[in-house]
Amino acid sequence: MRINPFQAVYPNFDYVASTDTFFSTVKAEYAGYRKSGFFHKTSQEGLYIYQISTSKRSFIGLVTATDIRDYNDGKIKKHENTLTSKEQQQLNLLISRKAMVKPVLLTYPGVKSINKIINTYVKKNKPFYRCNIAGQKETHKIWEITDGAIIRDIQNLFKKEVPKSYIADGHHRTSTSALLYDRMKKKGNKKYDQLLAVYFPINELEVHDYNRVVEGLEDCTLTMFMVRIGQIFDIEILSEAARPENKHEITLFVNREWYKLTWKKSVLKEYQKKKVLLDANMLDEKVLRDILGITDVRTDTRITYVEGPKGLDAIRAQVIKNRYRIGFCLHPVDLKDLMKIADSGKTMPPKSTWFEPRVKNGMIILEP
């Protein structure tokens, strides 16, 4: 991977009264905040170590400006399809802000020599700045690396030891950045040739489920839906809300009842030639398309995606608001499956994975 140092824009905490409010509004309000003095810019270029600590554990990664051509050349691997509406939103924001306010989260198999440099630097140096996010009980710390020798060592290691990386969070930001770069390049402007990215080794990530709430019972009665579901799943009534315990299980919430759905062997046999068999793919085809008539999950507004960490109550709360809604809870995707899909050039349905840690908008910024 071709990584580069950059002059980072970072918050002026003297002006931040509420970190929760500030970071939740930066995405839309960055231009105004920047003009009003809510941000500083580093005096020189550097690489930046980023540590996020929660009540459960700490995650540590490296923030860089990464050559966008690595994405165009297939070295930055994607594993999800993007939503066209989201790409348009991201493009509008990127052009209006003239800044990337949140790094794309990239992951790669850990490299001992890179880990050693990062961990040694953290032990020997104080953070450049730190920030507590009270509402989420998180502490974010940034270390600034400006030593030219250390930067060159890290660059060389990434170039030699990290031939590819995988997008964990930020498919839309990455594709939008590549799109803007291509457009600018045609005009003779290479201003957007760098992607703001934070690299976390695979062992520094956690993968959670990403679930769906679907308005699907307007043209299909509940009785007919359950009959057709019974043709492709073995169904078990649950006494309480539950997540799937295993791959190829889905839990369903409909009509205020929870069910465990297990794909029938005959359905799994249909997909046996697939190198990687994902529940999200089968759900899209066998249920959303064939039963509910949703042919394009990228554009259909009847689907709402619910992040796993929000819990089953979040699914329940959305479903009971509308009698036509159904909730589907999926088992988290295995990282090995994700990498196989990305390496083969295939993609998963949109919103198939939810990764932690979550990087904050506005914590570290790249102005092209």
Secondary structure as GFF3:
##gff-version 3
##sequence-region A 1 368
A	DSSP	beta_strand	3	4	.	.	.	ID=ss1
A	DSSP	beta_strand	9	11	.	.	.	ID=ss2
A	DSSP	three_ten_helix	13	15	.	.	.	ID=ss3
A	DSSP	alpha_helix	19	35	.	.	.	ID=ss4
A	DSSP	beta_strand	39	41	.	.	.	ID=ss5
A	DSSP	beta_strand	47	53	.	.	.	ID=ss6
A	DSSP	beta_strand	58	67	.	.	.	ID=ss7
A	DSSP	alpha_helix	69	72	.	.	.	ID=ss8
A	DSSP	beta_strand	76	77	.	.	.	ID=ss9
A	DSSP	alpha_helix	84	97	.	.	.	ID=ss10
A	DSSP	beta_strand	104	108	.	.	.	ID=ss11
A	DSSP	alpha_helix	112	124	.	.	.	ID=ss12
A	DSSP	beta_strand	129	133	.	.	.	ID=ss13
A	DSSP	three_ten_helix	134	136	.	.	.	ID=ss14
A	DSSP	beta_strand	138	145	.	.	.	ID=ss15
A	DSSP	alpha_helix	148	161	.	.	.	ID=ss16
A	DSSP	beta_strand	165	169	.	.	.	ID=ss17
A	DSSP	alpha_helix	171	186	.	.	.	ID=ss18
A	DSSP	beta_strand	194	201	.	.	.	ID=ss19
A	DSSP	three_ten_helix	202	204	.	.	.	ID=ss20
A	DSSP	beta_strand	206	208	.	.	.	ID=ss21
A	DSSP	beta_strand	210	215	.	.	.	ID=ss22
A	DSSP	alpha_helix	222	229	.	.	.	ID=ss23
A	DSSP	beta_strand	233	238	.	.	.	ID=ss24
A	DSSP	beta_strand	249	254	.	.	.	ID=ss25
A	DSSP	beta_strand	257	263	.	.	.	ID=ss26
A	DSSP	alpha_helix	265	270	.	.	.	ID=ss27
A	DSSP	alpha_helix	279	282	.	.	.	ID=ss28
A	DSSP	pi_helix	283	289	.	.	.	ID=ss29
A	DSSP	beta_strand	303	307	.	.	.	ID=ss30
A	DSSP	three_ten_helix	308	310	.	.	.	ID=ss31
A	DSSP	alpha_helix	312	319	.	.	.	ID=ss32
A	DSSP	beta_strand	325	330	.	.	.	ID=ss33
A	DSSP	alpha_helix	335	343	.	.	.	ID=ss34
A	DSSP	beta_strand	354	356	.	.	.	ID=ss35
###
